[in-house]
Amino acid sequence: MVLFGALVNGLCIFVGTLLGLFFTKIPERFKETVMSGVGLVVLLIGLQMALETENIVIVLLSLLSGAVIGEAIHLEDKLEYIGRWIERKFTKPNQTSSVAQGFITASLIFVIGALAVIGALDSGLRNDHEVLITKAIIDGFVSLVLTSTLGIGVIFSIIPVVLYEGSIALLATQINNWIPQHMLDLFIIEMTATGGLMIVAIGLNLLKLTKIRVANLLPALLTVGIILTISEWF
């Protein structure tokens, strides 16, 4: 089953979120310290990914073009709108909530990264779900920690995660007919580095050192493929 890995990933996030709800009553100072720890780990993961690049110019051009597209279409505003809509549906009128923040932060952390793409490609190309199952276990623990600090909004990240990984897995069943293997390998390397810098930005935001509109950088994950293709022509 091509979608098995993506579905397991969604299930682990669901379970992790439910377990995390038991820890939402812990004192605020504990939550702040835990979130700082999460931010530092996210920062480290992003740096490790970013350093894998073999061509920093491609990463730079991808981020610049992605930022222009994301700002032009107000991508982060649209995600915020979805998050706020979910928040209105699942919280009481006088209740303070961070559903939108939980949804957006978790979605970005779980979707951006090499494991999501490589795992989904493995599922589609070889029907091998080991990478996605490994990612699912990691995401389960991360969702537990995020839920303890950001609340129930984390659970809604299941939707973009399953759709994203499932779409790549389904596309991968035909990808060999369109893209040469060496191009696919290059794309994964540079996409990983580009995504890594976005994860660094998420880490900085979690540490409250910056307020980078990371969602508006997401188109860079697509433009990196276009820029790689153009560079191969020349």
GIHU-V73104 format. One record per backbone hydrogen bond with DSSP energy under -1.0 kcal/mol. NH is the residue of the N-H (numbers start at 1). CO is the residue of the C=O. Records with the same first field share a line. If there is no record, write none. Layout:
# GIHU-V73104
NH=CO / CO
This chain:
# GIHU-V73104
4=1
7=3
8=4
9=5
10=6
11=7
12=8
13=9
14=10
15=11
16=12
17=13
18=14
19=15
20=16
21=17
22=19
23=20
26=23
31=27
32=28
33=29
34=30
35=31
36=32
37=33
38=34
39=35
40=36
41=37
42=38
43=39
44=40
45=41
46=42
47=43
48=44
49=45
50=46
51=47
52=49
53=50
59=55
60=56
61=57
62=58
63=59
64=60
65=61
66=62
67=63
68=64
69=65
70=66
71=67
72=68
73=69
75=70
78=74
79=75
80=76
81=77
82=78
83=79
84=80
85=81
86=82
87=83
88=84
89=85
90=86
95=92
102=98
103=99
104=100
105=101
106=102
107=103
108=104
109=105
110=106
111=107
112=108
117=113
118=114
119=115
120=116
121=117
122=118
123=119
124=120
125=121
126=122
128=122
133=129
134=130
135=131
136=132
137=133
138=134
139=135
140=136
141=137
142=138
143=139
144=140
145=141
146=142
147=143
148=144
150=146
151=147
154=151
155=152
156=153
157=154
158=155
159=156
161=157
162=158
163=159
164=160
165=161
166=162
167=163
168=164
169=165
170=166
171=167
172=168
174=171
177=174
178=175
179=175
184=180
185=181
186=182
187=183
188=184
189=185
190=186
191=187
192=188
193=189
194=190
195=191
196=192
197=193
198=194
199=195
200=196
201=197
202=198
203=199
204=200
205=201
206=202
207=203
208=205
209=204
214=212
217=214
218=215
220=217
221=218
222=219
223=219
224=220
226=222
227=223
228=224
229=225
230=226
231=227
232=228
233=229
234=230
